[in-house]
Every structure is written in C-alpha cells, then in structure tokens.
Amino acid sequence: MAKSSKGKGSNKQRGAHSSKPSSGHTSTHRHVESKHGANKSGKNFPVKLAMWDFDQCDPKRCSGKKLERLGIIKSLRVGQKFQGIVVSPNGKSVVCPNDRNIVEENGAAVVECSWARLDEVPFNKIGGRNERLLPYLVAANQVNYGRPWRLNCVEALAACFAIVGRLDLATELLSHFSWGLQFLELNKELLEVYQRCTDADSIKKAEDAWLEQIEKEAQERKARNPGDDLWLTGNVNHKKGHGVTQNENKDEAEVGSTWEQGENSEYESDESAADGEEAYHGPVKYDSLGNEITLSESSDPEYSDSEELLEEPDFLGDNSFSNDSDIRDVTVGLSKVAIKGDVTEQ
Ligand SMILES: C[S@@+](CC[C@H](N)C(=O)[O-])C[C@H]1O[C@@H](n2cnc3c(N)ncnc32)[C@H](O)[C@@H]1O
C-alpha cells in the first residue's frame, strides 16, 4: 500500500495474512463508551456504532475513519465480538426488518477494510452472532458510485438502519457526508420494498424479484435499440469481464458471490490504485458521452486534496475512475446510470 495512516483502534495487519491483533488500541486511545454509543468526545448517536478498522484504506477517503473523527463510532480490536448486527461480507443471511430489536438494543457494526484485501481480514476473530449481508443496493459514495453491493461503511450502516425501519438513523448518519443523502435517494424505491419485508427469506425474494425486473427492463431496452448504444450496452471493446453488471449476467449477481466477482486482476495487483491513491493523475471530467475531458489543476476550482473530495465529492471528476476503463451501465430501479467501469476498491 502506498500510503497508510494508523488510526485509533487500528487493526492494521503486520504481514499480508497476519491475523495478529494490533496493540495500537491503547488505553489512551480507547473510546469510553456510555449508554447508546456516546463516547469520550461527547458526541452521541442514538444507537451503538462500531467497526473493526484494518487501516487498509486511504484515511482521507475512508467513511469509517470519518465517523471515528466525528466521535460517533467505536473501534473494536481483533478478538472482540459485537452483540448487535454486524454488517459484513462474512454474513450468511441478509439484514431484514426482523433485526430491528437487535439494532435498537445493541447497535450495528462494520468491517473497515479494503474490498481488494478481504482475504486478509481474520473474519473468524471478529464479528458476532448476528452477522449479515446486505441485499442488492447501489453505492452513492464517490469511490464506487453506482456500483451494486459494494457500499462503504457509512452506507452499509445506513442501509441496515433503513431496512429495519429506522430511516431516521440512516438519515442522521448520512447527513455527515455531503453526498450521503443521495444514497437514500438512489435506493429509495428498493429500500421501501425491503422495509415491507419481514425475515431474511422475504428480503431475498424481494431482491430476486427486483433483479429480475431490472434485467427484464434492460433486455427490453436492448431489444428496442439493437445497435451499439454505448449507454445501454457499455463499451464492448473495453469489456474486461470483471465486476458485476446486473444486465449482463444475473447469475453472477448473487449476494455472496459478488465479492469474488468484483475482484479484478488489474486493481488487485496494484494496491495503490485499488485504494484510490496513485491511480489519480489529476482532475478528470466526462462529457455527456462519457469522453474524458482532461483539466489542469489550476483550471479546476474543485481540484484539491482527497480530504476535500470526501467533503465535496464531484462524481464526474472523481479520481476513482481509471483512464482506460470501460463504461459500465448500472440499472438503478427504473433509471439507468452510465458510469466508468473500473472503480477503485476502497
Ligand atoms: C470493505 S469496507 C470499505 C470501506 C470504505 N473504505 C469506506 O470508506 O467506508 C465496507 C464495509 O461495509 C460493509 N458492507 C458494505 N457493503 C456490504 C454488503 N453488501 N454486505 C455486507 N456488508 C457490506 C462491510 O462491513 C464492509 O466490510
């Protein structure tokens, strides 16, 4: 990794596959938790929030670190388990409205790590009794905008709250991010569908029905426009066969299989790019056809360091898109968002 900053409560791995807990969580760094997740900084959140932070991401772009800076999430060490809902790639069932009591009484936690380095996370030493996957939802964060399933930590927590019927908590959490409420907007219809469910089975059925529907709509659009329409089919010349494109292969779009499907060789072999660091060579914007417009730093008032990107994201000028990537289309409900296909893994 090109750059790393050791955060409080860090579980940074010493070796690529080490599962040894960090000693970084010293008593001086430990958050003092009181009822309902209030911590030392005095800030409060109505339910307990926690994360295991493996320090694999750019701290300036990391939503978990930002929540920690805001003082509303507690860092857990490897070896510690969490009693509430653990929203995790290691989950076996999905978050559902029946989880509401667990969330309200014991809170929710996430695993702050890089998507590209999930195999380094000692899942057997973290987690808890209530580990859950999230059903199909689309990211709105500036790193993986438009990408299904790969939510960042704040989106994952908010999704969990929204599904169990606590939209108020989801809204409160996301309001700390300038792009945050867009996540709820982008997934509004689907979140409402999930909220009407009860258990994990009903969520799975609703998810399957949704995926079938968006695939059907995509097929119908293709049938109506058999030509090579970039906005409908993506740039086939550049297709690399990675990531999950709902419209292309629904079978690959199963919850649980997405973690593997999304790993692409290029970014995995280039950690700095995977973490959205060195992949950026200056401000880039795209015209209405997806052509890249190169801007000089001085000509772009929005160009700044990545801290500002976290605060004031510009989806079109986001450095998460590599220069030679394909255009990938993602269907979000009835609206389709054409986006650059290769996204960073953070
Ligand atoms: C891999 S980390 C990436 C975090 C990112 N660096 C950030 O800035 O927040 C995202 C975490 O959110 C949770 N998460 C996101 N999408 C999920 C999904 N579809 N199912 C289960 N957990 C998910 C998991 O805890 C996962 O480890």
The ligand as an SDF file (V2000), in Angstrom:
LIG
                    3D

 27 29  0  0  0  0  0  0  0  0999 V2000
  -14.9820   -3.2140    2.5860 C   0  0  0  0  0  0  0  0  0  0  0  0
  -15.3390   -1.8400    3.5930 S   0  0  0  0  0  0  0  0  0  0  0  0
  -14.8780   -0.4690    2.5670 C   0  0  0  0  0  0  0  0  0  0  0  0
  -14.9890    0.7750    3.4050 C   0  0  0  0  0  0  0  0  0  0  0  0
  -14.5750    2.0250    2.6960 C   0  0  0  0  0  0  0  0  0  0  0  0
  -13.1610    2.1110    2.6770 N   0  0  0  0  0  0  0  0  0  0  0  0
  -15.1270    3.2480    3.4020 C   0  0  0  0  0  0  0  0  0  0  0  0
  -14.6100    4.3390    3.1750 O   0  0  0  0  0  0  0  0  0  0  0  0
  -16.0800    3.1540    4.1450 O   0  0  0  0  0  0  0  0  0  0  0  0
  -17.1010   -1.6930    3.5850 C   0  0  0  0  0  0  0  0  0  0  0  0
  -17.7620   -2.4400    4.7180 C   0  0  0  0  0  0  0  0  0  0  0  0
  -19.1540   -2.1250    4.7250 O   0  0  0  0  0  0  0  0  0  0  0  0
  -19.9150   -3.2910    4.9350 C   0  0  0  0  0  0  0  0  0  0  0  0
  -20.5930   -3.6400    3.6720 N   0  0  0  0  0  0  0  0  0  0  0  0
  -20.6680   -2.8930    2.5490 C   0  0  0  0  0  0  0  0  0  0  0  0
  -21.4490   -3.4610    1.6250 N   0  0  0  0  0  0  0  0  0  0  0  0
  -21.8830   -4.6300    2.1630 C   0  0  0  0  0  0  0  0  0  0  0  0
  -22.7500   -5.6770    1.7170 C   0  0  0  0  0  0  0  0  0  0  0  0
  -23.3210   -5.6380    0.5170 N   0  0  0  0  0  0  0  0  0  0  0  0
  -22.9880   -6.7120    2.5500 N   0  0  0  0  0  0  0  0  0  0  0  0
  -22.4070   -6.7630    3.7680 C   0  0  0  0  0  0  0  0  0  0  0  0
  -21.5890   -5.8130    4.2550 N   0  0  0  0  0  0  0  0  0  0  0  0
  -21.3330   -4.7450    3.4680 C   0  0  0  0  0  0  0  0  0  0  0  0
  -18.9290   -4.3580    5.3530 C   0  0  0  0  0  0  0  0  0  0  0  0
  -18.7050   -4.2440    6.7400 O   0  0  0  0  0  0  0  0  0  0  0  0
  -17.6930   -3.9480    4.5830 C   0  0  0  0  0  0  0  0  0  0  0  0
  -16.5300   -4.5040    5.1230 O   0  0  0  0  0  0  0  0  0  0  0  0
  1  2  1  0
  2  3  1  0
  2 10  1  0
  3  4  1  0
  4  5  1  0
  5  6  1  0
  5  7  1  0
  7  8  2  0
  7  9  1  0
 10 11  1  0
 11 12  1  0
 11 26  1  0
 12 13  1  0
 13 14  1  0
 13 24  1  0
 14 15  1  0
 14 23  1  0
 15 16  2  0
 16 17  1  0
 17 18  1  0
 17 23  2  0
 18 19  1  0
 18 20  2  0
 20 21  1  0
 21 22  2  0
 22 23  1  0
 24 25  1  0
 24 26  1  0
 26 27  1  0
M  CHG  2   2   1   9  -1
M  END
$$$$
